[in-house]
Amino acid sequence: MSSDFKSLTVKKYPRLPGRKTAESRYWRKFKSPIVVKEFAAVSSIHFSETSPYDFAVTASTRVQIYSSKTHQVKKTISRFKDVAYSGTIRNDGRLVVAGDATGLIQIFDVGSRAILRTFRDHRHPVHVAKFSSDKTQILSASDDKTVRIWDMPSETPVTIFTGHEDYIRAGMVSHDNPHLVLSGSYDQTVKLWDMRTQGCVMTMNHGAPVECVDMFPDGGVVVSAGGPHLKVFDLLAGGRPMHSLSNHQKTVTSMCFDHSYSRLLTGSLDHHVKVYNVQDYSVVHSVKYPAPVMSVALSPDDTHLVAGMAGGLLSIRQRVVKSAEVQTRRAQEEQAHGGTYKYFVRGQKTAGEGDFIVESQKKRRLREYDRYLKVFQYGNALDACLRTNQPAVTTVSLIQELIHRDGLRQALSGRDDISLEPLAQFLVRNINNPRYTALLVDVTTVMIDMYTAVMGQSPLIDELFMRLRAKVKQEIAFQKQLFSVIGSMEMLFAKSTSTSVGVAFHNELSSSSNTSSSLAPKPSTESPAPTIE
Amino acid sequence: MRLSDYPVVFTTDSNYFFSCDAKTIRIISVETGQVVRILSASVEEGGHSNTVTCVMLNPKNSLQLYSASLDGTIKLWDFNDAILLRTFEIGTPITNMAMHESFPNDVYLVVTKKSTKRFHKKQYKKSGGLVAKENSILVRYSLKSSRKRIVRLLSSRSCTGLVISSDGEYLVMTGRYKLHVIHIAAGDGIEQGAVSEHDEARLRTYLTPDRITALAFHPTEGCIATGDERGRITLWYCFGKNVDRPVTTSMHWHAHKVADLAFTSDGNYLLSGGEESVLVIWQLSTGHKQFLPRLGSEIKHITVSPDDAFYAMGHQDNSVNVIRAVDLKIKTNIQGLKFSHTDHVSNPLSTGLVIEPRNGHVVLNGLPGTLQFYDPIKDQHIMELEVFPRNKVSRTNEKEIVPPRVMHVAFSNDKAARWMATVDGRDDKETTPELYIKFWEYDDDSHTYVLNTRVDSPHTKEITSCIFNPRQGNHPPMVVTTSLDGTFKVWELTHQGEARRGVEAERAWSCRSTGFYRDMVPRAAGFASDGSLLAVAYGQIITLWNPYLNTLQGVLTQPPENRPIHHLTFLKNSPFLIAATSDHLYSWNLLTCSVWWSYQLKVDRLVPSQTSSNFVVTCSDRAQGSVPQHRILVFKPMDPKPVQIETIEKKARAITFMPDASATARDAVEPILIMNHGFAFEVLGGRSVEELKAEAEQAAEKARAVALEAESKKSLMSDIFGKAAVADAAAAKEKKEKKQQQDTAASRGMVSKKHMVRNPLFDAPSHVMAPVSSLFEAFMGQLLTQGKSAKEESKARKKALKQQKQEQVQQQTGAQGNTAETAIDIDMDDDAVEIVGVKEGGDDAIPSSLSKIFSARLSL
């Protein structure tokens, strides 16, 4: 029964519901936005599908290639006579196509920035210029109401689709079938064209000028954005609308998928980028930007979220990938392939049947504060906990343990101003946290008890005590306000439920099991405010 | 069981030890920890009538045991057969006893004498009316009948230790601040009478500055070790006849008083222990200390086994730990009821006796902050659950550290008893009081309850009750707590977060709703047996709620009387609600919403039956005469006439119904389990006591068999190479013969002795033996035959095991979950099976190997 030393059990508090789902935690990891100022509104952002995942940003009369690594401009292509649109990188990452307001479509070499091909048939601004899913063709759509497919080597149009009645501002070629072309126009329709029949095979009504269209990789479902709406059509059911979403206040300007096509991101003029779960098209996260979002893109490895805004701002958010995630990805890649030695010995254990495996017992490593606790050096344990930047809950658990051991006074005693400072700081920071208040008030009382006699000798501690006092005062004022709010609410409740006076049954508002952390104010526990002359 | 009140004593072979358990003496096997025999089991058969304080092996015959008791007798036992051999009447309570082999007919005793009147008066004046100090008198008692049997030697105040040096030269006795060394060497005045203070030749008295609490005599040298109140250990040397001031050495590690000291038999090490729960092993020559910390509870006694292999420690919490001296690991741990040895003021029996539905064990407060699961029939510790996990540390100053406390425990009533709810907390009157509700889920893998949810300060004031909703089915389990803060809360199991692929959603308990009634204080609550109605007692008012819809269904007001209701319970399958105030018992009929009957009765405890609509009440009243009467009454709800009335001498500490399916089948009152004033369990009614006893005896029989099995000593060879094939084969043969004789009961013991049969290969004297090179083959051949039959053996073993298990299941319907015992059973069966299994291969193995050896000899 000579049991092991029980290391400190750090308290666990219930997670507050709704605040942080796993999903939002994931999207919150896209942190530390880098903001770059462009000359004018960023109309298009497109990621290269090959490894460094550079991206092309189209703004004003330039297409700029940014590096994902450095977030700096790598190349600038500015050989446009007018405003450029839709700078797109080919899936091998070597060519860029862009249209412009004069109706010109140009193909550039990414390395040398040389113009390789020029297509001049459009008479009106070309807002859509993209590579087809087979590498030799490009798609363009223009304000002259036509959609064209060009053959790159010969610089000649292969097919011209006419049928839209207004500007065409959105279009793409199906990933699944390079013969299918999707386009969205300001005539409020989305049309599906087939190069084999040279005509429109399906027309879907969006109900607002279409700004952006996209398609799932299997080619069965089409998503279109226009006005504040988002619509989902089922192509296999003859273009039947499946969902209609209007989660944005203003026009949705841009859409993109994550690499697994499980989430859809939309950027809108209402400054928001929203993330949808494509299972049920519910909004799982939302990011706010300082200006209307004109374009949004997510890198193919899901590490960069780039949004271009109307004011010319370009925001790049990066998610630092955990090594564990990289490892699982690598492990997936490194799964034994046929023909390798690994594949040959897979599933075999090194230990034979009769072998006796001696289990190695890992030596338990205690944390620093635990090591001090074990040898009853309570003061050092507290110092170690405060010094090593432990989360507040660890320190609180340690203080609780000290109280259990009747060692709080011992831990607090005999300190000079330098060694008292971290604890005082901690109290100032956390005394108004409802989960810790009761305990920290006790600690504060003990501390004030012990150190009132030497008050006024150290400006450092005096200042901290003053701050503590201010904090407590502020908290009491806040609790009073809450009380009055609760009082007035109870009056309303009493009015609405006229039955059975004096008998009531409250449903607990928060499903959190920690009732002490609910709104119920406890001003009485706050009363021992520091008394400092 | 009270195991650790007095130090244990080992047998000379260190296989068993004796433990004084109130009036009885238990012989416990070191190997298995099972009680092998009980001496002095009943007063009628010549046992002690009061607490046994000291046991000692007969120095003349190590198979006999002397026991001294507070009833003023010394008894001599043959402990192998549990026979009382002789009884010596002393007449005064004996607290200590010492004997030595060099004068086996003399026994030195410390007896307590009630102080004489004169002395008493003096004391009374001195101490201002306080209790007179205990007066210890050292006497010599002659076991041989002679004219003057009792010789008074010395009187002292509150003796704390009495030892005789190993050479029989000195007798040392300690009392308060004095260390008395008496020279008692043989022939030096056996016939002399009392030792006077001035007789310096025979008595030396040394004073110490601190009160002496522990005493030990060095086994080889003239050295006495004493421990004192301040934690210092003093070694006294050179206390010979003419020395005024002996040489002393002091060693100080203990912060509190030294509870006991013991030397190892070679005298190289001194063991000490005390309140710190740390065993300190001092190497005397170097002063080096070795520690064995965190032993769970304060050490009270230390005993070293005669072969130095084990140290036995008696702990404050009614347990005995036997540790191996080699690696200081636990060898055996025997635990009694822990609650009986805790401080009942800070740790009252607030949980009562709760029956765990899963195994029918009793759950109650253990050490502060823990729950103990206990089997009352077998008087066996099952499990300890730490509700408030902590490192036990000893106090740093005079003030005791305020321990945590478990207030309530409740089990979910479904068949699986998946959930347990506990209420615990700690209030040191200085800092904010802590209060927790904890919800535990049964873990099938570890066979224990694992914490699922902890709720910090669920109520602002003390919780008065905690009950589970007994409703079964698909509803999430529900718990209701009532508190002095005026509210009751309904807790429900909820799923938190969404289930992900392969991972179930996290389950946790949370508060669903809070209820209150005016500004009154609820003190008790109860659920109807179908869980549809919740009754909460607010003061003298009973409120009825629908726990699912949170609506108040009705209010039952008591007849004019202002005593608040303390106990409230629904009865199974009946519309009656029983409520008890401090001096009334009411039975409400909920169909008419009126009081059906009531009694003026001082109710201490009220417990409903789990299987029928009976309920039991303990009450005490002073109505007749000045002596309070304690009664146990069993009622049926309809009838104010009790079904059963029992009168008990002293107030019962707790009471509950024992789950017994057979009782309900017979429509009889279930047996009632009582924890009496002396913390022992008693069973009233139900199956007859004989039946239960028989059951317990059966278990004891089994344990005895196990103990005997374990007794067969392992040799070094068998430790290294496993059991010898030949020996086993011979044993099997023996067994076969025995079977034919239909002698089953005794054979097991015999067989185990036959394990010692030696290998016939090496029977011959070494000078006629074949050279090792030629013997080698034969020897290996033997080993290999065992290997050949291994397969068949295992097959047979499995088959037999299966059979055995089935039998076992049939046998022990009541005692499931007692894993320790079943494991032992299987072990035992293993041996038996092995013997049977080897038989086939083994029989012809011997002749073949023998022929080989003969041929080898011929070739010589």
Interface residues (C-beta under 8 A of the other chain):
Chain A: M1 S2 S3 D4 F5 K6 T9 K11 K12 Y13 P14 R15 P17 A22 L373 F376 Q400 E401 I403 H404 R405 D406 G407 L408 Q410 R435 A438 L439 V441 D442 S500 G502 V503 A504 F505 H506 N507 E508 S511 S512 S513 N514 T515 S516 T525
Chain B: L292 P293 R294 L295 G296 S319 N321 I323 L328 K329 I330 N333 P389 R390 N391 V393 R395 T396 K399 I401 V402 P404 R426 D428 E430 T431 T432 E434 T453 R454 V455 D456 S457 P458 W491 T494 Q496 G497 A508 W509 S510 C511 R512 S513 T514 G515 F516 Y517 R518 N550 T551 L552
